[in-house]
Amino acid sequence: MVQAAFRVVAVIFVVCLALIVIPHNAVSLNSGGNPPSPPCGFDGKAGGGIVRLSWYTPIDNGGASITEYRIYRATCGANLGFNHVIPVSSSKTEYIDNTVENGGSYVYYMTAKNEFGESDMSSMFYAEDVGFGISATEFLGCIVGFGFIGLLIFLFLPRRK
């Protein structure tokens, strides 16, 4: 009885060790490939009411051509869920998201797909307070500048009598 229990524990130990030591993508059940590695250099720039995202192709395509990229977007707030999926052509390395809201904050990540599956997620990009291309400091500078010009016009334009 003790020997049978020992054998069961030994088998469970070996299976768990194999699952830990062998990476999940090292053994493939398909013939000839794996999902690609994630896109590299995923980054972006927010402003002007848009978020411009860019990336480089994956280092490893997994043995098959990249068929599609997927950009996942979440709106920052109480419920951070990446429920907005944007499919992008495999020939692109840039995407402009013009569906953002003024003043909104968003988190993005992306994946690459081939015939064998979807890659792990890329690094994340955080777009904070997406506005229409002018910061609060620039806005204040404009107000002060226009106020100064108005004062000059008031002081130096000839007046009607």
Residue pairs with C-beta under 8 A, 6 or more apart in sequence:
25 34
25 35
28 34
28 116
30 116
32 63
32 64
33 62
33 63
33 64
33 114
33 115
33 116
34 62
34 63
34 116
34 117
35 62
35 113
35 114
35 116
35 117
35 118
35 119
36 58
36 60
36 61
36 62
36 64
36 66
36 112
36 113
36 114
36 119
37 58
37 59
37 60
37 61
37 62
37 112
37 119
37 120
38 58
38 110
38 111
38 112
38 119
38 120
38 121
38 122
39 55
39 56
39 57
39 58
39 69
39 110
39 111
39 112
39 119
39 122
40 55
40 56
40 57
40 58
40 59
40 122
41 54
41 55
41 56
42 53
42 54
42 55
42 108
42 109
42 110
42 122
42 123
42 124
42 125
43 53
43 54
43 55
43 125
44 51
44 52
44 53
44 54
44 108
44 125
44 127
45 51
45 52
46 52
46 100
46 106
46 127
46 128
46 129
46 130
46 131
47 130
47 131
47 132
47 133
48 131
48 132
48 133
49 98
49 100
49 102
49 130
49 131
49 132
49 133
50 96
50 97
50 98
50 100
50 130
51 96
51 97
51 100
51 106
51 108
51 127
51 130
52 94
52 95
52 96
52 97
53 71
53 94
53 95
53 96
53 97
53 108
53 110
53 125
54 93
54 94
54 95
55 69
55 93
55 94
55 110
55 122
56 93
57 66
57 93
57 112
58 66
58 112
58 119
61 112
61 114
62 114
62 116
62 117
62 119
63 114
63 116
64 114
64 115
64 116
65 90
65 114
65 115
66 90
66 112
66 113
66 114
67 90
67 113
67 114
67 115
68 87
68 88
68 89
68 90
68 112
68 113
69 87
69 88
69 89
69 90
69 92
69 95
69 110
69 111
69 112
69 113
70 85
70 86
70 87
70 88
70 110
70 111
70 112
70 113
70 118
71 85
71 86
71 88
71 95
71 97
71 108
71 109
71 110
72 82
72 84
72 85
72 86
72 108
72 109
72 110
72 111
72 121
73 82
73 84
73 85
73 86
73 97
73 106
73 107
73 108
74 80
74 81
74 82
74 83
74 84
74 106
74 107
74 108
75 84
75 104
75 105
75 106
76 104
76 105
76 106
76 107
76 126
80 107
82 107
82 109
86 95
86 97
88 95
88 110
90 112
97 106
97 108
100 106
100 127
100 130
101 130
102 130
102 131
102 132
103 129
103 130
103 131
104 129
104 130
105 126
105 127
105 128
105 129
105 130
106 126
106 127
106 130
107 124
107 125
107 126
107 127
108 124
108 125
108 126
108 127
109 121
109 122
109 123
109 124
109 125
110 121
110 122
111 118
111 119
111 120
111 121
111 122
112 118
112 119
113 119
134 142
